Structure formats: structure tokens, C-alpha cells
Amino acid sequence: MKTATLSVLLAGTLAAGFLGGAWYNQRGAVSAASLSGRSVLYWVDPMHPAYKSDKPGTAPDCGMQLEPVYRDGGQSTPRLRASSPSGVLNISSEGQRLSGVEVAPAETTAGTSKLHLYGRVAPDENSVHRVDVGIDGFVREISTVTTGSQVRRDQWLATFSAPETRSPIQGYLVAVELLERARKDSEVPGAIELATASVRQAEERLMTLGMSSVQIEEIRQMRQIPPSIKVTAPADGFVLARNISMGQKFARGDELYRIADLRRVWVLADVFGAEAEHVKPGAFADVSVPGRATSFRARVSSDVRPQFDGYSQSVKLRLEVDNPRFVLRPEMFVDVDLLVTLPPSIAVPVDAVVDSGLKKTVFVERSAGVFEPRQVETGWRFGGRVQIVEGLAAGDRVVVAGTFLLDAERRLRLATSAASLR
């Protein structure tokens, strides 16, 4: 019983001591402000001035002691101090180190720069072959070729039957017979030319129906009407689509296969805003597949100007790439590093510019530890750097890191000064 009583008394004593210490610290902070004879508006985190509190204490994010902001515009922290209503900041070397402020000179950039884009592989439209037939029919046999298979020219793909093909084949055999007779009987002027034209016309009709040149030659040699028509690949390439199956009925003009030669492909990439103005036809680029070390040399098409995409409001570039090992496949996403020629101009890192939407501001170091906000006009933006059209000169020392912290401090000081005048 005595042990329990002593435990309760000890816990109560510790709690009273803790509360008393907290009250004393807060009282001490308030008393210090009161003894200074200055009226406190609120307390701020010196490392994050956007945080405000109506009482002293510590910052909840970093644990630093909050500093008072007085009605006359002053602040007790020695690291960031505004020296004029225009927003000029005096920052000690220690304050710059703690705040992460870095300064670098504005440079005149010229020559070439890399514009990083994301692209999508597409087959060259000039190498895409659509396989269809000019007559209704039924699929009787089909090969094992499927979507993605590599095929060779004249490779058998499928066989179909159509009774309406009998008459055109008979007409072709008659034309071949007349040509042979004309060659034997050379006494009739122009007979050979007329018979040759008839044979050529009959061959074109059979090819329109879907017959390959190989099967037409077989018919010419055998002089027999085949029971079915063979569909073959029109060129070397990869099957992009197969739209038939065994026993399927198809109509005239239906696409049976789509085949593309992928030894040369296109890469389509989007360029936004003013960056498109610097992309010229014939410019070179490096194309790479994410996760692979292999890269390809590409060239912006010089035959067709870039197309505008109304949906994404971007300019769509077409880059031509040789693809001898077929690494690049349609619909594959790739990285594109486009070489762009830039005119000589002043440029700074993108992080040096504070863009509020209505204006763009940089901080210039006028002297050691003295930073002046300066409004600028920007131009192109490439490779993490932005062009300064107006507001800076080459050699001006500009804040390139910690810019947003300085801007927040400047806004806080100007707001405090305005409040003190009311």
C-alpha cells in the first residue's frame, strides 16, 4: 500500500515539474519580447518562413526555435534580414550555407544542345503491305503464321476457294494459247503484240482476285485450273495483323493479313511550345530503348514537315531509323535525344527562375551577401537551362539553388512591412 502511494506521489511530482518548466520557458520567451519594448506580431520558423504561429515554441517539422516577427518589421534571426522595402536581402555566409543558397554566373550559351523527348516506334508507311482479295471466298487452309511472325516474300499464308475464279482462269489459259499460236504464225502483222497484251491483262485480273505470281506461273506451266487459290506474302517482313481463321467466310476487300518490312522504321515524338521552333528537318538524334545499352542514329524526316496534333497541342516529329537487327518494334516506347542548334544567348539553370505566372524573377548577388530580386523575360528552355531574353547580362551572379526560400523570405518581409504601415 505504501509503495503504490509513493508511486502516485512521484508521478504527480514529475508531471508538475514538466508543466512548470514548459510554463517557465514560454513565460521567459514572452517576457524577453516584452522587455525589448517591441510588439510581436507572430512567430515564424527561420528555415521555413511560410510557417507562422501565434505563440512561441518550436517548429513542428524541423524542431527549430521559432523567432518573433515584430510590428516594426524586424526579426531576431541573424541569417535572413531584409534591408529595404524593395525586397533586397542581406544573408551572411553562414545563413547561405544553412539555407542551401548557391550562386553561379549567368553564361552565354551557343552551339548545340540536347532536347530529351519520348517517342513511339511505328512502321514506315511505305513498307506496309495489306493482303486482301478481290472476291468473296472461304478459307480452306491456313499456315502457322501469326501476328509477330517473320515471313519471306512469296511464303504461303493461306488457301481459299471461290467458284467465281474458274472463269477468269479459263480466260487466262485461252490468252496463253493464242499467244503461242501467234508466235508460231508470224505472218499476221501485230498478232504477237495483241496476244501478249491479252495475256498481261488476264494476269492482272487474276492478281486482283488474290492469286500470287507464283501460282499464275504454275497454271501457265500445267495448263490446269486449280481447285483453290493460294495467298502468299507480298514482301519480306513481320506480320502486324492476321484477321482470318480456318473455315472463315470473307468478303471482297477484307484485310486478311498486314505485313511490314521493319528494316527501317519511324519514331514519332511530341515537341511542345517554343521548343518546336528550333527543330529543323534533317536534324540528327540518338534513339535508345529504356533498359538497353543499344542506341540508334535517327534523322528528322526532311520530306514531310512536322504535323500538329490538335489533341495534345504539340508538334509531332517523324524520325527515320535504320533497324537492321529488328530491335525496334511497332508501339515500343523509346528515349530520343535530339541535337538542336541554339543561337548565342544568356542562359541560367531552370531552378534560378521563380515563375509566379504573371512574372519571372531571379535573385542577383549585388555584393557579398546582398541579393536583389530582378524581373526577367525568358525564351527557350533546353537541357535544364532557360534563356534570359531581358533582365540579365553575361557574368551577373545569380542564385541557382535556394531561390524559392529567398523568394518566400522576400514576400514575408514585404508583407510585414506593409502590415506595419497600416
C-alpha positions as CSV (number, residue, x, y, z in Angstrom):
1,M,0.0,0.0,0.0
2,K,2.8,2.4,0.9
3,T,4.6,1.5,-2.4
4,A,1.5,2.4,-4.5
5,T,1.1,5.7,-2.6
6,L,4.8,6.6,-3.2
7,S,4.5,5.8,-7.0
8,V,1.5,8.1,-7.3
9,L,3.2,10.9,-5.5
10,L,6.3,10.5,-7.6
11,A,4.4,10.6,-10.9
12,G,2.5,13.7,-9.8
13,T,5.7,15.4,-8.8
14,L,7.3,14.7,-12.3
15,A,4.2,15.9,-14.1
16,A,4.1,19.1,-12.1
17,G,7.8,19.7,-12.8
18,F,7.3,19.2,-16.5
19,L,4.4,21.6,-16.7
20,G,6.2,24.1,-14.6
21,G,9.2,24.0,-16.9
22,A,7.1,24.4,-20.0
23,W,5.3,27.4,-18.4
24,Y,8.6,28.9,-17.4
25,N,10.0,28.6,-20.9
26,Q,7.0,30.2,-22.5
27,R,6.9,32.9,-19.9
28,G,10.6,33.5,-20.4
29,A,10.1,33.9,-24.2
30,V,7.2,36.2,-23.7
31,S,9.0,38.2,-21.0
32,A,12.0,38.6,-23.3
33,A,9.8,40.0,-26.0
34,S,8.1,42.3,-23.5
35,L,11.3,43.6,-22.0
36,S,12.5,44.5,-25.5
37,G,9.7,47.1,-25.7
38,R,8.7,45.8,-29.2
39,S,5.3,44.4,-30.1
40,V,5.3,40.9,-31.6
41,L,3.0,40.1,-34.5
42,Y,3.7,36.3,-34.7
43,W,6.4,33.7,-34.6
44,V,8.0,32.0,-37.7
45,D,10.2,29.1,-38.5
46,P,13.6,30.7,-39.6
47,M,14.2,27.9,-42.0
48,H,10.7,27.8,-43.4
49,P,9.3,31.4,-43.1
50,A,5.9,30.4,-44.5
51,Y,5.1,28.7,-41.2
52,K,3.5,31.1,-38.7
53,S,2.4,30.7,-35.1
54,D,0.6,33.0,-32.6
55,K,2.8,31.8,-29.7
56,P,6.5,30.9,-29.2
57,G,7.8,27.4,-29.3
58,T,9.5,25.0,-31.7
59,A,8.7,24.3,-35.4
60,P,6.8,21.1,-35.8
61,D,8.7,20.0,-39.0
62,C,12.3,20.6,-38.0
63,G,12.2,21.3,-34.2
64,M,14.0,24.7,-34.5
65,Q,13.1,27.5,-32.1
66,L,10.5,29.9,-33.5
67,E,11.6,33.5,-34.0
68,P,9.4,36.5,-33.3
69,V,8.4,38.9,-36.0
70,Y,7.8,42.4,-34.6
71,R,5.3,45.0,-35.7
72,D,8.1,47.4,-36.7
73,G,9.3,44.9,-39.3
74,G,12.3,43.4,-37.6
75,Q,13.1,39.8,-36.8
76,S,15.6,38.3,-34.4
77,T,17.2,35.7,-36.7
78,P,20.6,36.7,-37.9
79,R,20.5,34.6,-41.0
80,L,18.0,36.3,-43.3
81,R,17.4,40.0,-42.9
82,A,15.7,42.4,-45.3
83,S,17.5,45.7,-45.6
84,S,15.0,47.6,-47.8
85,P,11.3,47.6,-48.7
86,S,12.2,46.7,-52.3
87,G,13.0,43.1,-51.2
88,V,16.8,43.2,-51.1
89,L,18.1,40.5,-48.7
90,N,21.3,40.5,-46.6
91,I,22.4,37.0,-46.0
92,S,25.5,36.0,-44.1
93,S,27.8,33.3,-45.3
94,E,26.5,31.0,-42.5
95,G,23.0,31.8,-43.5
96,Q,23.7,30.9,-47.1
97,R,25.2,27.6,-46.0
98,L,22.2,26.7,-43.8
99,S,19.7,27.8,-46.4
100,G,21.4,25.9,-49.3
101,V,21.9,29.1,-51.3
102,E,24.3,28.7,-54.2
103,V,25.4,31.4,-56.7
104,A,26.8,31.0,-60.2
105,P,27.4,33.5,-63.1
106,A,25.0,33.8,-66.0
107,E,26.7,32.4,-69.1
108,T,26.4,33.0,-72.8
109,T,25.4,29.6,-74.4
110,A,25.8,28.8,-78.1
111,G,26.2,25.8,-80.3
112,T,24.2,22.6,-79.9
113,S,22.1,21.3,-77.1
114,K,20.2,18.1,-76.5
115,L,16.5,18.1,-76.3
116,H,15.2,15.0,-74.5
117,L,11.9,13.6,-75.9
118,Y,9.8,10.4,-75.5
119,G,9.0,8.6,-78.7
120,R,6.9,5.7,-80.1
121,V,8.1,3.3,-82.8
122,A,5.8,3.0,-85.9
123,P,6.3,1.1,-89.1
124,D,7.4,3.0,-92.2
125,E,4.1,3.5,-94.1
126,N,6.0,2.9,-97.4
127,S,6.8,-0.6,-96.3
128,V,3.4,-1.7,-95.0
129,H,1.6,-4.3,-97.2
130,R,-2.1,-5.1,-96.9
131,V,-3.0,-8.6,-98.1
132,D,-6.6,-8.9,-99.4
133,V,-8.5,-10.4,-102.3
134,G,-11.0,-9.1,-104.8
135,I,-13.6,-11.8,-104.5
136,D,-15.8,-13.5,-101.8
137,G,-14.5,-16.8,-100.6
138,F,-13.9,-19.4,-97.8
139,V,-10.7,-20.1,-96.0
140,R,-9.8,-23.8,-96.6
141,E,-6.2,-24.0,-95.3
142,I,-4.1,-21.7,-93.1
143,S,-0.5,-21.6,-92.2
144,T,1.0,-21.3,-88.7
145,V,2.0,-17.7,-89.4
146,T,0.5,-15.5,-86.7
147,T,0.8,-11.9,-85.6
148,G,4.5,-11.1,-84.9
149,S,5.8,-13.9,-87.2
150,Q,8.6,-13.1,-89.7
151,V,7.8,-14.1,-93.3
152,R,9.6,-14.1,-96.6
153,R,8.3,-12.9,-100.0
154,D,6.0,-15.5,-101.7
155,Q,5.7,-17.6,-98.5
156,W,2.4,-19.4,-98.4
157,L,-0.1,-17.9,-95.9
158,A,-3.5,-19.4,-96.6
159,T,-5.7,-21.1,-99.2
160,F,-9.2,-20.1,-100.1
161,S,-11.9,-21.3,-102.5
162,A,-14.2,-19.2,-104.7
163,P,-16.2,-20.7,-107.6
164,E,-16.2,-17.4,-109.4
165,T,-12.4,-17.7,-110.1
166,R,-12.9,-20.5,-112.6
167,S,-14.0,-18.3,-115.5
168,P,-11.0,-15.8,-115.1
169,I,-8.6,-18.7,-115.0
170,Q,-10.0,-20.2,-118.2
171,G,-9.8,-16.8,-119.9
172,Y,-6.1,-16.7,-118.9
173,L,-5.4,-20.1,-120.4
174,V,-7.1,-19.1,-123.7
175,A,-4.9,-16.0,-123.8
176,V,-1.8,-18.0,-123.3
177,E,-2.8,-20.4,-126.1
178,L,-3.5,-17.6,-128.5
179,L,0.0,-16.1,-127.7
180,E,1.7,-19.4,-128.5
181,R,-0.2,-19.7,-131.9
182,A,0.7,-16.1,-132.8
183,R,4.4,-16.8,-132.2
184,K,4.2,-19.9,-134.5
185,D,2.3,-18.0,-137.2
186,S,4.4,-14.8,-137.6
187,E,2.8,-13.9,-140.9
188,V,0.0,-11.9,-139.2
189,P,1.3,-8.3,-138.5
190,G,0.8,-7.2,-134.9
191,A,-0.6,-10.6,-133.8
192,I,2.1,-11.2,-131.2
193,E,1.7,-7.8,-129.6
194,L,-2.0,-8.2,-129.4
195,A,-1.8,-11.7,-127.8
196,T,0.8,-10.5,-125.3
197,A,-1.4,-7.7,-124.2
198,S,-4.3,-10.1,-123.7
199,V,-2.1,-12.4,-121.5
200,R,-0.9,-9.4,-119.4
201,Q,-4.5,-8.2,-118.9
202,A,-5.6,-11.7,-117.8
203,E,-2.7,-12.0,-115.4
204,E,-3.6,-8.6,-113.8
205,R,-7.2,-9.8,-113.3
206,L,-6.0,-13.0,-111.5
207,M,-3.7,-11.0,-109.2
208,T,-6.6,-8.7,-108.4
209,L,-8.6,-11.7,-107.3
210,G,-5.8,-12.6,-104.8
211,M,-3.6,-15.0,-106.8
212,S,0.1,-14.8,-106.5
213,S,2.5,-14.5,-109.4
214,V,4.0,-17.9,-108.4
215,Q,0.6,-19.7,-108.8
216,I,-0.1,-17.9,-112.0
217,E,3.1,-19.3,-113.4
218,E,2.2,-22.7,-112.2
219,I,-1.1,-22.5,-114.1
220,R,0.7,-21.4,-117.2
221,Q,3.0,-24.4,-117.0
222,M,0.4,-27.1,-116.0
223,R,-2.4,-25.7,-118.2
224,Q,-4.9,-26.7,-115.5
225,I,-7.5,-24.9,-113.4
226,P,-6.5,-25.2,-109.6
227,P,-9.3,-26.1,-107.2
228,S,-8.3,-23.2,-104.8
229,I,-6.3,-20.0,-104.6
230,K,-3.1,-19.6,-102.6
231,V,-2.4,-16.4,-100.6
232,T,1.3,-15.6,-100.3
233,A,3.3,-12.9,-98.6
234,P,3.9,-9.9,-100.9
235,A,7.3,-9.0,-99.3
236,D,9.7,-9.8,-96.6
237,G,8.7,-8.6,-93.2
238,F,6.8,-9.1,-90.0
239,V,3.0,-9.9,-89.6
240,L,1.4,-7.0,-87.9
241,A,-2.1,-8.5,-88.1
242,R,-3.8,-11.7,-89.0
243,N,-7.6,-11.4,-89.4
244,I,-8.6,-14.9,-90.7
245,S,-9.1,-18.4,-89.3
246,M,-9.9,-21.8,-90.6
247,G,-13.3,-22.1,-92.4
248,Q,-13.9,-18.3,-92.2
249,K,-16.0,-16.7,-94.9
250,F,-14.6,-13.3,-96.0
251,A,-15.9,-10.6,-98.3
252,R,-14.2,-8.9,-101.2
253,G,-11.7,-6.3,-99.9
254,D,-11.4,-7.7,-96.4
255,E,-7.9,-7.4,-95.0
256,L,-6.6,-10.9,-94.4
257,Y,-3.0,-10.0,-93.3
258,R,-1.0,-6.9,-92.8
259,I,2.8,-7.2,-93.2
260,A,5.5,-4.6,-92.7
261,D,9.2,-4.5,-93.5
262,L,10.9,-3.4,-90.3
263,R,14.4,-2.9,-91.5
264,R,13.6,0.8,-91.5
265,V,11.1,2.3,-89.0
266,W,9.7,5.6,-87.8
267,V,9.9,7.1,-84.4
268,L,7.1,9.6,-83.6
269,A,7.9,12.2,-80.8
270,D,6.0,15.2,-79.5
271,V,7.6,18.6,-79.0
272,F,5.7,21.2,-77.1
273,G,5.7,25.0,-77.1
274,A,8.5,27.2,-78.4
275,E,11.0,24.2,-78.5
276,A,9.5,23.1,-81.8
277,E,10.8,26.3,-83.5
278,H,14.4,25.1,-83.0
279,V,13.8,21.6,-84.6
280,K,14.9,21.6,-88.2
281,P,14.4,18.9,-90.9
282,G,17.4,16.7,-91.2
283,A,18.5,17.1,-87.6
284,F,20.1,14.1,-86.0
285,A,19.0,12.3,-82.8
286,D,20.0,9.3,-80.7
287,V,17.3,6.8,-80.0
288,S,17.6,4.3,-77.2
289,V,15.3,1.7,-75.6
290,P,14.9,2.1,-71.8
291,G,16.9,-0.6,-70.0
292,R,19.2,-1.4,-73.0
293,A,22.6,-0.1,-73.9
294,T,22.0,-0.1,-77.6
295,S,21.3,3.2,-79.3
296,F,20.3,4.1,-82.9
297,R,21.1,7.1,-85.0
298,A,17.9,8.8,-86.3
299,R,17.2,11.7,-88.6
300,V,14.3,14.1,-88.6
301,S,12.4,13.5,-91.9
302,S,13.2,16.1,-94.5
303,D,10.4,15.1,-96.9
304,V,7.4,15.9,-94.7
305,R,7.1,18.8,-92.3
306,P,6.2,18.0,-88.6
307,Q,2.5,17.6,-88.1
308,F,0.5,19.5,-85.5
309,D,-1.6,17.3,-83.1
310,G,-4.7,19.2,-82.0
311,Y,-5.4,16.8,-79.2
312,S,-2.1,17.2,-77.3
313,Q,-1.4,20.7,-78.8
314,S,2.1,19.5,-79.7
315,V,4.2,19.2,-82.9
316,K,4.7,15.5,-83.8
317,L,8.1,14.8,-85.3
318,R,8.9,11.9,-87.6
319,L,12.4,10.4,-87.2
320,E,13.7,7.8,-89.6
321,V,15.8,5.0,-88.1
322,D,17.6,2.0,-89.7
323,N,16.6,-1.1,-87.8
324,P,18.8,-3.9,-89.2
325,R,18.5,-6.3,-86.2
326,F,14.8,-5.6,-85.6
327,V,15.3,-4.4,-82.1
328,L,12.8,-1.6,-82.6
329,R,9.2,-2.9,-82.9
330,P,5.9,-1.1,-83.5
331,E,4.3,0.6,-80.4
332,M,7.6,0.4,-78.5
333,F,8.4,3.5,-76.3
334,V,11.9,4.9,-76.7
335,D,14.0,7.8,-75.5
336,V,15.0,10.4,-78.0
337,D,17.9,12.9,-77.5
338,L,17.6,15.4,-80.3
339,L,20.5,17.6,-81.2
340,V,19.3,21.2,-81.5
341,T,21.3,24.2,-82.7
342,L,20.8,27.3,-80.5
343,P,21.7,30.9,-81.2
344,P,24.2,32.6,-78.8
345,S,22.2,33.9,-75.8
346,I,22.4,34.3,-72.0
347,A,21.1,31.2,-70.1
348,V,20.8,30.1,-66.4
349,P,19.6,26.9,-64.7
350,V,15.9,26.5,-64.7
351,D,15.9,26.4,-60.8
352,A,17.2,30.0,-60.8
353,V,13.9,31.4,-62.1
354,V,10.9,31.9,-59.9
355,D,7.8,31.8,-62.1
356,S,4.7,33.2,-60.4
357,G,2.6,33.1,-63.6
358,L,2.5,36.8,-64.0
359,K,6.2,37.5,-63.9
360,K,9.5,35.7,-63.7
361,T,12.1,36.7,-61.1
362,V,15.8,35.8,-60.4
363,F,18.0,36.9,-57.5
364,V,21.2,38.7,-58.4
365,E,24.1,39.0,-55.9
366,R,25.0,42.7,-56.0
367,S,27.8,42.3,-53.4
368,A,28.9,39.7,-50.9
369,G,25.7,38.5,-49.1
370,V,23.4,41.1,-50.7
371,F,20.8,39.7,-53.1
372,E,18.4,41.8,-55.3
373,P,15.3,40.3,-56.9
374,R,15.2,41.2,-60.6
375,Q,12.4,40.6,-63.1
376,V,13.4,38.9,-66.3
377,E,12.0,37.7,-69.7
378,T,12.7,34.1,-70.7
379,G,12.9,32.3,-74.0
380,W,13.8,28.7,-75.0
381,R,14.3,26.0,-72.4
382,F,16.6,23.1,-73.1
383,G,18.7,20.7,-71.0
384,G,17.8,22.1,-67.7
385,R,18.7,25.7,-68.7
386,V,16.5,28.6,-69.7
387,Q,17.2,31.5,-72.0
388,I,17.1,35.0,-70.5
389,V,15.9,37.4,-73.1
390,E,15.9,40.5,-71.0
391,G,17.0,41.4,-67.4
392,L,20.5,39.9,-67.1
393,A,23.9,40.4,-68.5
394,A,26.7,37.9,-69.0
395,G,28.6,37.5,-65.8
396,D,25.8,38.5,-63.4
397,R,26.0,36.3,-60.4
398,V,22.6,34.6,-60.0
399,V,21.2,32.4,-57.2
400,V,20.8,28.9,-58.7
401,A,19.8,27.0,-55.6
402,G,17.7,28.0,-52.6
403,T,15.8,30.5,-54.9
404,F,12.4,29.7,-53.6
405,L,13.5,30.1,-50.0
406,L,14.8,33.6,-50.8
407,D,11.5,34.4,-52.6
408,A,9.5,33.3,-49.6
409,E,11.6,35.4,-47.3
410,R,11.3,38.4,-49.5
411,R,7.5,38.1,-49.7
412,L,7.3,37.7,-45.9
413,R,9.4,40.8,-45.3
414,L,7.3,42.9,-47.8
415,A,4.1,41.7,-46.2
416,T,5.4,42.5,-42.7
417,S,6.5,46.0,-43.8
418,A,3.1,46.6,-45.4
419,A,1.3,45.5,-42.2
420,S,3.4,47.8,-40.1
421,L,2.4,50.8,-42.2
422,R,-1.3,50.2,-41.7
